[in-house]
Amino acid sequence: MTSASSNASFAPQNGTAAGLPIKMLNDRILVSIGEEGERRSSGGILIPATAQVGKRLTWAEIVAAGPNVRNMEPGDQVLFNPEDRYEVEVGGIDYIILRERDIHAVAAERLEEGSTGLYL
């Protein structure tokens, strides 16, 4: 784990709030999600963005984490339910704000071998 001061804030690339850095509070996590458009299955089948998919979890990358986040760091990949999210635009880029308890799994190179990275 890193200290809370090193992972609690981030500076938006295009600036916001008069160009000030943003500090995440409590157990909040700011994530950047890839494009939500078309995707390909492992067999190479193109699945359009309009295709209805049941309860499908989504992977995203952590951009910033609050001081009370215990098991995640910026740069980690996290798995979450896309229905449980708050969207925000910062410097013209869309991000999602989550709580630590809304994360189902963490994927990071720093995790021990044999560890699932699950946060339950």
Secondary structure as the mmCIF struct_conf table of DSSP 4:
data_model
#
loop_
_struct_conf.conf_type_id
_struct_conf.id
_struct_conf.beg_label_comp_id
_struct_conf.beg_label_asym_id
_struct_conf.beg_label_seq_id
_struct_conf.end_label_comp_id
_struct_conf.end_label_asym_id
_struct_conf.end_label_seq_id
HELX_RH_AL_P HELX_RH_AL_P1 ALA A 4 ASN A 7
BEND BEND1 ALA A 8 ALA A 8
STRN STRN1 SER A 9 PHE A 10
BEND BEND2 GLN A 13 ASN A 14
TURN_TY1_P TURN_TY1_P1 ALA A 17 GLY A 19
STRN STRN2 ILE A 22 LYS A 23
TURN_TY1_P TURN_TY1_P2 ASN A 26 ASP A 27
STRN STRN3 ARG A 28 SER A 32
BEND BEND3 GLY A 37 GLY A 37
STRN STRN4 ARG A 39 ARG A 40
TURN_TY1_P TURN_TY1_P3 SER A 42 GLY A 43
STRN STRN5 LEU A 46 ILE A 47
TURN_TY1_P TURN_TY1_P4 ALA A 49 THR A 50
BEND BEND4 GLY A 54 LYS A 55
STRN STRN6 THR A 58 ALA A 65
TURN_TY1_P TURN_TY1_P5 PRO A 67 ASN A 68
BEND BEND5 ASN A 71 ASN A 71
TURN_TY1_P TURN_TY1_P6 PRO A 74 GLY A 75
STRN STRN7 GLN A 77 PHE A 80
TURN_TY1_P TURN_TY1_P7 PRO A 82 GLU A 83
BEND BEND6 ASP A 84 ASP A 84
STRN STRN8 TYR A 86 VAL A 90
TURN_TY1_P TURN_TY1_P8 GLY A 91 GLY A 92
STRN STRN9 ILE A 93 ARG A 99
HELX_RH_3T_P HELX_RH_3T_P1 GLU A 100 ASP A 102
STRN STRN10 ILE A 103 ALA A 107
TURN_TY1_P TURN_TY1_P9 GLU A 109 ARG A 110
BEND BEND7 LEU A 111 LEU A 111
HELX_LH_PP_P HELX_LH_PP_P1 GLU A 112 GLU A 112
TURN_TY1_P TURN_TY1_P10 GLU A 113 GLY A 114
STRN STRN11 LEU A 118 LEU A 118
#
